[in-house]
Amino acid sequence: MIKEFQLLDKKGFLRYLDRFGDELTIVNAARVSFGVQKKTLEENDEKLIRYLWRHEHTSPFRHVFFRFHIRAPEFVMRQWYKHVVGSEWGPGHQLHGWNEISGRYVKMHDLYEPSIWRRQSEDRKQGSDGVVSEPEQKVCHERYLDAVNGCLVAYQQMIDMGVAREQARMVLPLSVYTECIWTVSLQALLHFVRLRDESHAQEEIREYARVFSSILEEEFPTTMRVVQEAI
């Protein structure tokens, strides 16, 4: 079942590993309240899914889970961390749907290289709008490569001198690639798509959100139709 999508500068990827449940899972989770279960999804089940979503009875959507292998730059993951499922850390809440590669165990070496430099938006504090001029594109790219490659050189030199990886990694830039396994419920994935596949989101994370959206449209067409109606 594994599907892989190359993203960003082709060093990033999204691997769709597996899934638990489908749209029948949603309606059966809701109907268990009445002691009723179905074996096949029928046309009138769309009414139930629509009712559940519109009235925020969202627990049935949390019975469907996905598992992904993500490779993305650290600055993208910084935004992604907000969407981790089950991130409670108190006693009895050790569940956590996120496991990430560790710079304490492995050397980090791949850096994201943008193909274009965007201009800062003038009408909002965050975000971009348009691109910088062609001459500025070249200068920005050169400055960027000088800076990040300098970080990599320093990182490698420190490791060669015997510095622990857990400390040497402190010089790495936010553009360094990291990887994680992300397990997420359907409800949480819908929330991610709603927030990260819209005009105010950063383009780099939108690439991942668009892939999630296409997966959901293919495998959960009724749910996606209902969600779009509610926007």
FENGI-V524373 format. One record per run of one state. SS is the DSSP state (hx for helix, st for strand, lp for the rest). FROM is the first residue (numbers start at 1). LEN is the number of residues. Records with the same first field share a line. If there is no record, write none. Layout:
SS->FROM-LEN  FROM-LEN
//
This chain:
lp->1-2  8-4  21-2  35-10  55-4  64-1  84-14  101-10  112-6  121-7  132-2  161-4  172-4  197-6  220-1  231-1
st->3-5  12-9  65-9  98-3  111-1  118-3  128-4  176-10
hx->23-12  45-10  59-5  74-10  134-27  165-7  186-11  203-17  221-10
//
